Amino acid sequence: MSMPLTFKLPSGRPWLSLRRSTNPLAAAGGPLPQIWLPIEARLLLPDLQGEILRLSCEARLGDVLIGRGELGPITGLSTNDYPTPVAVTCSTEALALLIDPPPGRVNLALDFAGLLRLRRQGAGSAATWRGVEQPDEWHLLTADANHLNTLEMSFARSDWYEQVVERLGLGGYLIAKLALPAPSAVPAWGAARSHLEEAGRALTSGSPPATFGRCRAAIDALPGDKTKIFAAMPEGKKRDEIDALTRAIGKYIHSGRHVVPDAGGEQAGDFPVDQRDAVFAYNLTALLLSHIAGLVLDN
């Protein structure tokens, strides 16, 4: 069951509630995938005006931060429920978790921080209204990030897949966790990592030949000469096939038009390449190096 979040006056008296509404989830894919989480706000005291000036939030699925969003400004709050979805922009690193959340219901937590304000009418004891004693005046209240202001939300797994996963179009993303060793931990892999980073920069700047050249250099920089990359693996069919695959990928990338590293811009290769080819070559190289690292370093 979803747990509401209650904001309190300095006196400790609850005055504003946020909770999950009965509206459905919504989502949209793209370069910045977003999820719209359905919530509703409600004042808990009569003779009170309240506004949400701005509340930022961090959305977590389990212990993992999946994205950030913002709520407000919202005026005209009352003791009736006010539906107001929170748009959470998700990181691409979180997509794998979104498509395969932990078993059971999908439980999210939204941590809020920001500014609220209220104005009260009528009389009341000083103790009851401590911190907002003056009637008919706006009082600014802070939802401090140093204190947990957490709204817990729970969704049926079927709703999550229909309303989030399918609409995000996660099948259009490359979802893979790369496991390249840190240079400080395995210095021999430093050159390969460096070339892959340069390939990423070339890809971002729209230079397909430079992307191809750096991808090929990353494969060439793998520790050991080309006959000993997989020397740490037990001999057998698996070792033979991954060795053959690595050679084939290296040959394909080398055959494409590429900038030869450290050759003053010299280009080589048998066929022209475009940005689509460069994206394929970069993703292929990143996955290959990640897989090789797991094969040879875990043995």
DAHUDA-V701471 format. One record per residue. N is the residue number from 0. PSI is psi in whole degrees, 0 to 359 (none if undefined). Layout:
N/PSI
N/PSI
This chain:
0/135
1/136
2/130
3/162
4/129
5/129
6/142
7/153
8/165
9/334
10/350
11/0
12/124
13/138
14/340
15/138
16/138
17/135
18/166
19/137
20/175
21/359
22/156
23/164
24/165
25/158
26/159
27/137
28/194
29/187
30/328
31/84
32/140
33/149
34/133
35/114
36/125
37/116
38/169
39/145
40/148
41/132
42/143
43/356
44/141
45/170
46/42
47/137
48/135
49/146
50/145
51/108
52/308
53/126
54/116
55/155
56/151
57/127
58/129
59/140
60/106
61/231
62/6
63/128
64/118
65/344
66/177
67/151
68/188
69/146
70/131
71/168
72/144
73/121
74/172
75/25
76/151
77/187
78/1
79/153
80/136
81/102
82/132
83/101
84/150
85/122
86/118
87/119
88/123
89/145
90/150
91/334
92/337
93/354
94/322
95/323
96/325
97/322
98/340
99/70
100/168
101/156
102/155
103/201
104/154
105/112
106/120
107/154
108/128
109/118
110/118
111/148
112/143
113/211
114/137
115/162
116/154
117/159
118/131
119/155
120/157
121/177
122/171
123/159
124/151
125/324
126/320
127/322
128/26
129/130
130/339
131/48
132/322
133/119
134/156
135/22
136/144
137/135
138/129
139/129
140/144
141/130
142/100
143/132
144/341
145/350
146/141
147/119
148/81
149/128
150/120
151/135
152/144
153/137
154/144
155/143
156/323
157/319
158/320
159/315
160/317
161/321
162/343
163/297
164/311
165/322
166/334
167/339
168/47
169/342
170/344
171/359
172/150
173/110
174/105
175/137
176/117
177/142
178/55
179/135
180/145
181/142
182/325
183/331
184/320
185/86
186/330
187/340
188/1
189/316
190/318
191/317
192/318
193/316
194/322
195/321
196/320
197/325
198/321
199/320
200/318
201/322
202/315
203/324
204/359
205/42
206/84
207/314
208/321
209/324
210/313
211/316
212/317
213/328
214/317
215/320
216/325
217/319
218/318
219/333
220/0
221/142
222/142
223/154
224/175
225/347
226/357
227/15
228/320
229/26
230/333
231/347
232/150
233/143
234/145
235/185
236/319
237/315
238/318
239/318
240/320
241/328
242/316
243/320
244/317
245/318
246/319
247/317
248/317
249/321
250/317
251/311
252/321
253/331
254/334
255/156
256/123
257/152
258/125
259/118
260/141
261/33
262/24
263/32
264/5
265/138
266/150
267/177
268/163
269/344
270/150
271/153
272/148
273/186
274/325
275/318
276/322
277/320
278/316
279/314
280/319
281/311
282/320
283/316
284/317
285/316
286/320
287/312
288/321
289/316
290/319
291/318
292/317
293/324
294/317
295/336
296/340
297/354
298/none
